[in-house]
Amino acid sequence: MDEKASVLIVDDDANLCETLADILEEKGCRVVVAYDGTNAIKEVKGQHFDLALIDIVMPGMNGVEALRQIKAIDPQLTTMLTTGHTALDDSVSEAIEAGVAGVLYKPLDINAIVEMIEGRTETPGLPRIDLKRYKVQPAALRLIPEAIARKWDIMPLRIEDNFLIVAMADPNNLYAIEDIRALSRMEVKILRAALMDVRGAINLHYRAAGEIEKELRHILPTAVEWVEADERISSDFIAQAPVVRAVNLLVSQAVKDRASDIHIEPQQDHLRVRYRIDGILHDTLSLPLSVHGSMVSRVKVLASMNIAERRRPQDGHFAISVDGTEVDIRVATADTSWGEMAVLRVLDKSMSVMDLPELGFLPDSLKTYQRLIQSPFGMILAAGPTGSGKTTTLYASINQLDSKERNIITIEDPVEYRFANINQMQVNPQANITFARGLRATMRLDPDVILVGEIRDKETASIAIQAALTGHLVLSSVHANDAVGALFRLMDLGIEPFLITSAMVGIIAQRLVRRVCPHCRTLREVPEEERLIYEKEMGEKRAKFYHGTGCNYCALTGYHGRMGVYEVLVMSQEIRRLVLTGASTDEIKDQVIKEGMVTMWRDGMLKVQAGHTTPREILRNVFAIG
């Protein structure tokens, strides 16, 4: 940097500000720190800055509002939002409309920040493109190996009139250009793109599919037939390099694609591999059926499962390192009519636990729920089907509680994320440690707050109720369609109504819906059915709603990430009376709505109105029996 660049850091994390300021000052920058939006605005009024780094989530004025006011004072100031989570797409969308230059995810990439500052002296004449909206030609990808693309931070885009068009973060790197020219045997045209965008495009487009197929071709057909026929498979055979590398690539690509599950499913004439991304399954690979036995057996070896047993369902788990990050994999297998299928649940430990405000609560619902979890004792339940985000909500809840003055103990199956200053127990059926036994042991450990992963049976429910009645705050989950249904679920398990009304503080029911991608969203007309359901709930006619058109940022799906839709039931005296007198589901539901509860259906439609999701997503996920 020839002249000293000035940077404004706006973040309430004093340690992060101090560390970042020290690094940037060593790089030759002049740094000013503001710990909230109000002081940041004062600094911008008093002096000019080249770059402002603004945290999205701050007490008082949030980052987006601070950004708006800063841009109003100095429209030419380059602004970047910073966040520790990838699920704030609604805030990011508002920031884009306010003129933000981009988003940086924590831990911050110092080189990317320096690049933003040095961008003041870009080479004139070279166009800058947005890679998130760029369609990449597969033919261009095949010309440049992934290793070279990562080495030089370049992204091949298309072939045009015997020229290879590439995007680069550093267009002045002559060594890289010459290397690309020699590899492709074509002349090279350069387009400029942000370093973060280039690396993201490399991760997206250089997928593992081709490498997996190449590795699996090395498995000899005769050997595979032997594997299928022989009941006693040696671990040495399964550990052969092609299968090992193929499974590693499969998991690695799943982590890059933000997949929560990997499905390995034998069909009549091929092996189908699917990833579940944002709650939806996507076909990823179609492989020869001959590799099925080797792949499933390799997964079983990793998960310490019996590779000779194929008829009975099994489960296990293992850990694997992906790009230096530890990832936990839970494995389940079962026999189907076409052979043994396997499902791998991906638990990425690098994904930090979100805070309650980031989950998608409406402001009033958030205040109500935050008030509930501050109760000194009683029971709070999270209700919903499998995959509705109950565990995420419970984790965010205990993460908000003060663990220094409270003894917080969890009983989980499995322990998905580790917390500092919180004692976590793992259910282990082989050692006869069930939810009920673990809960009994917890009661002797002087707990203040107990998190029970799930209430599945009468014994666990009874002990949890007793814990709530004896001065402990108990948080747990239960499978039920809605908040009122959770009360009846406990009764179905055999818990007396008077115990439920005495112990219960509140219930939160939820579903997950996909967020519209903030980078490619646009207003679009929807079918008549979707207009009518919106009009019936919201009382307003509307033909156009926000949808994603599909871009590289969202892998051409139009959606990126998910958010919750919620209903929060507070146990009032009237609701307790109705439960004790044996009132019906409809009677109790009418009463909780009269007392101000926003149903999941309405919560979802309010998020459609705000442009966060689509009517189709609410129809698909937020359903009511009858």
C-alpha positions in Angstrom: 0.0 0.0 0.0 1.6 3.2 -1.2 -0.5 5.5 1.0 -1.9 4.6 4.4 -5.4 3.2 4.0 -7.9 4.0 6.7 -10.1 1.2 8.1 -13.1 1.5 10.5 -13.9 -1.7 12.5 -17.4 -1.8 14.0 -17.8 -4.8 16.3 -18.9 -5.3 20.0 -16.2 -8.0 20.4 -13.3 -6.1 22.0 -10.9 -9.0 21.6 -11.6 -9.4 17.9 -11.3 -5.7 17.3 -7.9 -5.5 19.1 -6.5 -8.5 17.2 -7.8 -7.3 13.8 -6.5 -3.8 14.4 -3.0 -5.0 15.3 -2.8 -7.1 12.1 -4.1 -4.4 9.8 -1.7 -1.8 11.4 1.2 -4.1 10.7 0.0 -4.2 7.1 0.3 -0.4 7.0 -3.3 0.6 7.6 -4.7 3.4 9.9 -7.3 1.7 12.0 -10.2 3.2 14.1 -12.4 1.0 16.3 -16.1 1.6 17.2 -17.8 -0.9 19.5 -21.4 0.0 18.4 -23.3 1.6 15.5 -23.8 5.0 17.2 -20.0 5.6 17.7 -19.3 4.3 14.2 -21.6 7.0 12.8 -19.8 9.7 14.8 -16.5 8.5 13.4 -17.7 8.6 9.8 -19.1 12.1 10.3 -15.7 13.3 11.6 -13.3 11.7 9.0 -13.1 9.7 5.8 -12.4 6.0 5.7 -11.5 3.7 2.8 -13.1 0.6 4.2 -15.6 -0.1 7.0 -16.0 -3.6 8.5 -19.4 -3.8 10.3 -20.6 -6.8 12.4 -24.2 -7.8 11.6 -25.3 -8.7 15.1 -24.6 -6.0 17.7 -26.5 -4.8 20.8 -28.6 -1.7 20.2 -28.3 -0.7 16.6 -27.7 -3.7 14.4 -25.1 -3.8 11.6 -27.6 -3.3 8.7 -29.0 -0.2 10.3 -25.5 1.2 11.0 -24.6 0.4 7.4 -27.6 2.4 6.1 -26.7 5.5 8.1 -23.0 5.3 7.3 -23.7 5.0 3.6 -26.1 8.0 3.8 -23.2 10.0 5.3 -20.4 8.7 2.9 -21.9 6.9 -0.2 -18.4 6.3 -1.6 -17.2 4.4 1.5 -16.6 0.7 0.8 -18.5 -1.3 3.4 -18.3 -5.0 4.3 -20.5 -6.9 6.7 -18.9 -9.5 9.0 -20.7 -12.4 10.7 -19.9 -15.6 12.4 -22.8 -17.5 10.8 -24.0 -18.3 7.3 -27.7 -18.3 8.1 -28.3 -14.5 8.1 -29.4 -14.3 4.5 -32.4 -12.0 5.3 -30.0 -9.4 6.9 -27.6 -9.9 4.0 -30.4 -9.2 1.5 -31.3 -5.9 3.3 -27.6 -5.0 3.4 -27.2 -5.6 -0.4 -30.1 -3.2 -1.0 -28.4 -0.7 1.3 -25.2 -0.9 -0.9 -22.9 -3.2 1.0 -19.9 -4.4 -1.1 -19.9 -8.0 0.4 -19.9 -10.2 3.4 -17.0 -11.7 5.3 -17.5 -14.8 7.5 -15.6 -15.2 10.7 -12.8 -16.1 11.3 -11.9 -13.2 9.0 -9.6 -13.7 6.0 -7.0 -10.9 6.5 -5.8 -11.3 2.9 -9.3 -10.7 1.6 -9.5 -7.5 3.6 -6.1 -6.3 2.4 -7.3 -7.1 -1.2 -10.4 -4.9 -0.6 -8.1 -2.0 0.5 -5.6 -2.5 -2.3 -8.6 -2.6 -4.8 -8.4 1.2 -4.8 -5.6 1.0 -7.3 -7.0 -1.7 -9.6 -5.6 -2.1 -13.1 -7.8 0.1 -15.4 -9.6 -1.5 -18.3 -10.1 -5.0 -16.8 -13.8 -5.7 -16.2 -14.9 -7.0 -12.8 -17.5 -9.7 -12.7 -19.8 -11.2 -10.1 -19.0 -14.9 -10.2 -22.1 -15.8 -8.2 -24.2 -15.0 -11.3 -21.8 -16.4 -13.9 -22.6 -19.6 -15.8 -19.4 -21.7 -16.2 -18.8 -23.9 -19.2 -17.8 -27.5 -18.3 -15.4 -27.5 -21.3 -13.5 -24.7 -19.8 -13.2 -26.5 -16.5 -11.7 -29.6 -18.1 -8.8 -27.5 -19.5 -7.5 -26.5 -16.1 -6.9 -29.1 -13.3 -8.3 -28.2 -9.8 -4.8 -28.2 -8.3 -3.7 -25.4 -10.7 -6.9 -23.4 -10.2 -6.3 -23.5 -6.4 -2.6 -22.8 -6.8 -3.1 -19.5 -8.7 -6.6 -18.6 -7.5 -8.1 -18.7 -11.0 -11.5 -19.8 -12.3 -11.9 -20.9 -15.9 -15.2 -19.6 -17.2 -15.7 -20.3 -20.9 -14.0 -20.8 -24.3 -14.6 -18.1 -26.9 -13.0 -17.8 -30.3 -10.0 -19.9 -29.3 -9.6 -17.8 -26.1 -9.9 -19.2 -22.6 -11.8 -16.7 -20.5 -10.7 -16.9 -16.8 -11.5 -15.0 -13.6 -8.6 -14.0 -11.4 -8.1 -12.1 -8.1 -4.7 -10.9 -9.2 -4.7 -10.1 -13.0 -1.0 -9.0 -12.8 0.3 -12.5 -12.0 2.1 -13.2 -15.2 3.4 -16.6 -14.0 -0.2 -17.8 -13.5 -1.3 -16.5 -16.9 1.6 -18.2 -18.6 1.0 -21.5 -16.8 -2.7 -21.4 -17.9 -1.7 -20.6 -21.5 0.7 -23.6 -21.5 -1.9 -26.0 -20.0 -4.8 -25.0 -22.1 -2.8 -24.3 -25.3 -5.0 -21.3 -25.8 -4.7 -17.6 -25.5 -6.1 -16.3 -22.2 -8.5 -13.4 -21.5 -8.6 -12.1 -18.0 -11.6 -10.9 -16.0 -11.2 -9.6 -12.4 -13.2 -11.1 -9.5 -13.0 -11.0 -5.7 -10.6 -13.5 -4.2 -13.4 -14.9 -2.0 -15.7 -15.3 -5.0 -12.9 -17.1 -7.0 -12.3 -19.6 -4.2 -16.0 -20.1 -3.7 -16.5 -20.8 -7.4 -13.6 -23.3 -7.3 -15.2 -25.2 -4.4 -18.6 -25.2 -6.2 -17.6 -26.2 -9.8 -14.6 -28.5 -9.2 -16.9 -31.2 -7.8 -15.8 -34.6 -6.6 -18.0 -36.6 -8.9 -15.4 -37.0 -11.7 -12.7 -38.0 -9.2 -15.0 -40.5 -7.5 -15.8 -42.2 -10.8 -12.2 -42.2 -11.8 -11.1 -43.9 -8.5 -13.9 -46.5 -8.7 -12.9 -47.5 -12.2 -9.7 -48.8 -10.6 -11.6 -51.5 -8.7 -11.3 -54.7 -10.7 -14.7 -56.1 -11.7 -13.6 -59.6 -10.8 -12.6 -58.5 -7.3 -16.0 -56.7 -6.9 -17.8 -59.8 -7.8 -15.8 -61.7 -5.2 -16.8 -59.1 -2.6 -20.5 -59.5 -3.5 -20.3 -63.3 -3.3 -18.1 -63.8 -0.2 -19.7 -63.4 3.2 -16.3 -62.9 4.8 -14.6 -59.8 3.5 -11.1 -58.9 4.6 -10.5 -55.4 6.0 -7.3 -55.3 3.8 -9.4 -55.6 0.7 -11.8 -52.9 1.8 -8.9 -50.6 2.7 -7.7 -50.5 -1.0 -6.9 -47.0 -2.2 -9.7 -46.5 -4.8 -12.5 -47.2 -2.4 -10.9 -45.3 0.4 -10.4 -42.2 -1.7 -13.9 -42.5 -3.3 -15.6 -42.4 0.1 -13.4 -39.6 1.3 -14.2 -37.6 -1.8 -17.9 -38.3 -1.3 -17.9 -36.9 2.3 -15.6 -34.0 1.3 -18.0 -32.9 -1.5 -21.0 -33.2 0.9 -19.3 -30.8 3.4 -18.6 -28.3 0.6 -22.2 -28.5 -0.6 -23.5 -28.0 2.9 -25.2 -31.4 2.8 -26.7 -32.8 6.0 -27.0 -36.4 4.8 -25.5 -38.6 2.1 -27.7 -41.4 0.7 -26.0 -44.5 -0.9 -28.9 -46.4 -2.4 -28.7 -49.5 -4.7 -31.3 -49.5 -7.6 -32.1 -52.2 -10.1 -29.3 -51.2 -12.6 -27.1 -48.6 -10.8 -26.0 -47.2 -7.5 -27.7 -43.8 -6.7 -25.9 -41.3 -4.5 -27.9 -38.3 -3.2 -27.2 -35.3 -0.9 -29.8 -33.7 1.3 -29.1 -29.9 1.0 -31.4 -27.4 2.9 -33.8 -30.3 3.6 -34.2 -31.4 -0.1 -32.6 -34.5 -1.6 -30.6 -33.9 -4.8 -29.3 -36.6 -7.2 -25.5 -36.3 -7.1 -24.0 -39.5 -8.7 -25.1 -42.5 -10.7 -22.4 -45.3 -10.3 -22.1 -48.8 -11.6 -23.9 -51.3 -9.4 -20.7 -53.4 -9.2 -19.0 -50.9 -6.8 -21.9 -51.0 -4.3 -20.5 -53.7 -2.0 -17.1 -52.2 -1.8 -18.4 -48.7 -1.0 -20.9 -49.8 1.7 -18.3 -52.1 3.3 -15.7 -49.3 3.4 -18.3 -47.1 5.2 -19.0 -50.0 7.7 -15.3 -50.4 8.4 -14.9 -46.7 9.2 -18.0 -46.9 11.5 -16.8 -50.0 13.3 -19.8 -52.0 12.0 -20.1 -55.7 11.1 -19.2 -55.9 7.4 -20.4 -59.5 7.1 -23.9 -58.7 8.4 -26.1 -57.3 5.6 -29.6 -58.3 6.5 -30.1 -56.6 9.9 -30.1 -52.8 10.3 -26.9 -51.4 11.9 -25.7 -48.0 13.0 -22.3 -46.5 14.0 -20.3 -43.4 13.6 -16.8 -42.2 12.7 -14.8 -38.9 12.4 -13.0 -37.7 9.2 -10.9 -34.6 8.5 -12.1 -32.4 5.5 -9.7 -29.6 4.6 -8.3 -29.6 8.1 -11.8 -29.5 9.7 -13.0 -32.4 11.9 -16.4 -33.8 10.7 -18.5 -36.4 12.6 -20.4 -38.9 10.5 -23.3 -41.0 11.9 -24.0 -44.1 9.8 -27.2 -46.2 9.5 -27.6 -49.2 7.1 -30.6 -51.3 6.2 -31.4 -54.1 3.7 -33.7 -53.2 0.8 -35.0 -55.2 -2.1 -32.1 -54.1 -4.3 -29.4 -54.5 -1.6 -28.0 -52.7 1.4 -28.5 -48.9 1.6 -26.5 -46.6 3.8 -27.3 -43.1 5.0 -24.5 -40.9 6.5 -25.5 -37.9 8.7 -22.9 -35.2 8.3 -22.1 -33.1 11.5 -19.7 -30.4 10.7 -18.0 -29.2 13.9 -16.8 -26.0 12.2 -20.4 -24.8 12.0 -20.9 -22.8 15.2 -24.1 -22.9 17.2 -26.4 -20.1 16.2 -27.9 -17.6 18.6 -31.7 -17.4 19.1 -32.1 -14.1 17.1 -30.5 -15.8 14.1 -33.0 -18.7 13.9 -35.8 -16.8 12.2 -38.1 -15.8 15.1 -40.5 -13.0 14.7 -39.6 -10.2 17.2 -42.6 -10.8 19.5 -42.2 -14.6 19.5 -38.5 -14.2 20.3 -39.2 -12.0 23.3 -41.8 -14.5 24.5 -39.5 -17.5 24.2 -36.5 -15.7 25.7 -38.7 -14.9 28.7 -39.7 -18.6 29.0 -36.1 -19.9 29.1 -35.3 -17.5 31.9 -37.7 -19.4 34.2 -35.9 -20.7 37.3 -37.7 -24.1 37.0 -40.3 -26.0 35.0 -40.4 -27.7 31.6 -40.0 -26.3 28.1 -40.6 -28.5 25.1 -39.6 -28.2 21.5 -42.1 -30.0 19.2 -41.9 -31.0 15.6 -41.1 -33.9 13.3 -37.6 -35.3 12.6 -35.4 -32.7 10.9 -37.4 -29.7 12.0 -34.5 -28.0 13.8 -35.5 -28.8 17.4 -32.0 -29.6 18.5 -30.7 -26.4 17.0 -33.2 -24.4 18.9 -32.4 -26.2 22.2 -28.7 -25.7 21.6 -29.3 -22.0 21.0 -31.4 -21.8 24.2 -28.8 -23.3 26.5 -26.1 -21.3 24.7 -27.9 -18.1 25.8 -28.1 -19.2 29.5 -25.4 -18.1 31.9 -23.2 -21.2 32.4 -21.0 -19.5 35.0 -23.6 -19.2 37.7 -25.6 -22.3 36.6 -24.8 -26.0 36.4 -26.1 -27.0 32.9 -26.1 -30.7 32.1 -27.2 -32.3 28.9 -28.1 -35.9 28.0 -27.9 -36.4 24.2 -28.0 -39.1 21.6 -25.5 -38.3 20.2 -23.6 -35.2 21.4 -23.6 -33.3 18.2 -21.7 -30.1 19.3 -19.4 -29.4 22.2 -20.0 -26.4 24.5 -17.6 -24.7 26.8 -18.6 -24.7 30.5 -21.5 -27.1 29.9 -21.5 -30.8 31.0 -22.6 -33.1 28.3 -23.5 -36.8 28.6 -23.8 -39.3 25.8 -26.5 -42.0 25.6 -24.9 -45.4 25.3 -27.4 -48.3 25.0 -24.6 -50.9 25.1 -23.6 -49.6 28.6 -27.3 -49.4 29.5 -27.1 -45.6 29.7 -30.5 -44.5 28.4 -32.2 -41.1 28.6 -34.1 -42.2 31.7 -31.0 -43.6 33.5 -28.9 -40.6 32.5 -31.6 -38.3 33.7 -31.7 -40.1 37.1 -27.9 -39.8 37.4 -28.1 -36.1 36.5 -30.5 -35.4 39.3 -27.7 -36.3 41.8 -25.2 -33.9 40.2 -26.8 -30.6 41.6 -28.0 -29.3 38.2 -29.8 -26.0 37.6 -30.7 -26.6 33.9 -31.1 -30.1 32.3 -31.3 -30.6 28.5 -32.8 -34.0 27.6 -32.3 -34.7 23.9 -35.7 -36.4 23.4 -38.6 -37.7 25.4 -39.4 -41.1 23.8 -41.1 -43.1 26.5 -43.1 -42.8 29.8 -40.1 -43.4 32.0 -38.1 -40.5 30.6 -41.2 -38.3 30.6 -42.0 -39.1 34.2 -38.4 -38.3 35.5 -38.2 -35.1 33.4 -41.6 -34.0 34.9 -40.3 -34.7 38.4 -37.1 -32.8 37.7 -39.1 -29.8 36.6 -41.3 -30.0 39.7 -38.3 -30.1 42.0 -36.7 -26.8 41.1 -34.9 -27.5 37.8 -35.4 -26.0 34.4 -35.8 -28.9 32.0 -35.5 -28.5 28.2 -36.4 -31.3 25.9 -37.9 -32.2 22.5 -40.9 -34.4 21.6 -42.4 -35.5 18.3 -45.7 -33.7 17.8 -47.3 -31.8 15.0 -47.8 -28.5 16.9 -47.6 -26.9 20.3 -51.0 -28.1 21.5 -50.3 -31.6 20.1 -47.2 -31.8 22.4 -49.5 -31.7 25.5 -51.5 -34.6 24.2 -48.4 -36.5 23.3 -47.3 -36.4 26.9 -50.8 -37.7 27.9 -50.4 -40.5 25.3 -47.2 -41.5 27.0 -49.1 -42.0 30.3 -48.4 -38.7 32.1 -51.3 -37.4 34.2 -52.7 -34.0 33.2 -52.3 -32.5 36.6 -48.5 -33.3 36.4 -48.3 -31.7 33.0 -50.1 -28.5 34.0 -47.9 -28.2 37.2 -44.6 -28.7 35.4 -45.1 -27.1 31.9 -43.9 -23.5 31.4 -44.2 -23.4 27.6 -43.9 -25.2 24.3 -42.3 -24.1 21.0 -43.3 -25.9 17.8 -41.4 -25.4 14.6 -40.6 -26.4 11.0 -37.7 -25.4 8.7 -38.3 -23.6 5.4 -35.7 -22.7 2.8 -34.6 -19.1 2.4 -34.8 -17.3 -0.9 -31.3 -16.7 -2.2 -30.5 -13.0 -1.5 -28.2 -12.8 -4.5 -30.6 -13.8 -7.3 -34.1 -13.1 -5.8 -36.6 -11.5 -8.0 -40.4 -10.9 -8.0 -42.3 -13.6 -9.9 -45.9 -14.5 -10.4 -47.0 -17.7 -8.6 -49.8 -20.2 -9.3 -53.4 -19.4 -8.3 -53.3 -21.9 -5.4 -50.4 -20.1 -3.8 -52.0 -16.7 -4.2 -55.3 -17.9 -2.6 -53.7 -19.5 0.5 -51.7 -16.3 1.0 -54.8 -14.1 0.6 -56.8 -16.2 2.9 -54.3 -16.0 5.7 -53.0 -12.4 5.3 -56.1 -10.7 4.0 -54.4 -9.1 1.0 -54.3 -9.9 -2.7 -50.9 -10.3 -4.2 -49.8 -12.0 -7.5 -46.0 -11.7 -7.3 -43.6 -13.0 -4.6 -39.9 -13.2 -4.2 -38.2 -16.3 -5.8 -34.6 -17.1 -6.5 -33.8 -17.4 -10.2 -30.7 -19.5 -9.5 -27.1 -18.5 -9.3 -23.7 -19.9 -8.4 -24.1 -18.7 -4.8 -27.1 -21.0 -4.3 -25.9 -23.8 -6.7 -28.7 -22.8 -9.1 -31.5 -23.8 -6.7 -32.8 -20.3 -5.9 -32.5 -21.0 -2.2 -29.6 -20.7 0.3 -29.9 -21.9 3.9 -33.0 -22.4 6.0 -34.9 -20.6 8.7 -37.5 -21.6 11.3 -41.2 -20.9 11.4 -42.5 -21.1 15.0 -45.4 -21.0 17.3 -44.8 -20.3 21.0 -47.4 -21.5 23.6 -47.2 -20.0 27.1 -49.0 -22.1 29.7 -51.6 -19.7 31.2 -54.0 -20.5 34.0 -56.9 -20.8 31.5 -54.9 -23.3 29.4 -54.1 -25.3 32.5 -57.8 -25.4 33.4 -58.7 -26.6 29.9 -56.1 -29.4 30.1 -57.3 -30.5 33.5 -61.0 -30.6 32.4 -60.2 -32.7 29.4 -60.8 -30.1 26.7 -60.3 -31.0 23.0 -57.3 -30.0 20.8 -59.5 -27.5 19.0 -60.7 -25.8 22.2 -57.2 -25.4 23.6 -55.9 -24.2 20.2 -58.7 -21.5 20.0 -57.7 -20.3 23.5 -54.0 -20.0 22.9 -54.7 -18.1 19.7 -57.1 -15.8 21.6 -54.2 -15.2 24.1 -51.9 -14.0 21.3 -50.0 -17.1 20.0 -49.0 -16.7 16.3 -49.5 -20.1 14.6 -46.7 -21.6 12.5 -48.9 -21.1 9.4 -49.2 -17.4 10.0 -45.6 -17.1 11.0 -44.6 -18.6 7.7 -46.9 -16.3 5.7 -45.4 -13.3 7.5 -42.0 -14.5 6.3 -43.4 -14.8 2.7 -44.7 -11.3 3.0 -41.2 -10.1 4.0 -39.6 -11.9 1.0 -37.6 -14.4 3.1 -39.3 -17.5 1.7 -41.9 -18.6 -0.8 -45.6 -19.7 -0.5 -44.6 -23.1 -2.0 -42.2 -23.6 0.9 -44.8 -23.0 3.5 -47.3 -25.3 1.7 -44.6 -28.0 1.6 -43.4 -27.8 5.2 -46.0 -26.2 7.4 -49.0 -28.6 7.3 -51.8 -29.4 9.6 -53.7 -32.7 9.7 -57.2 -32.1 8.5 
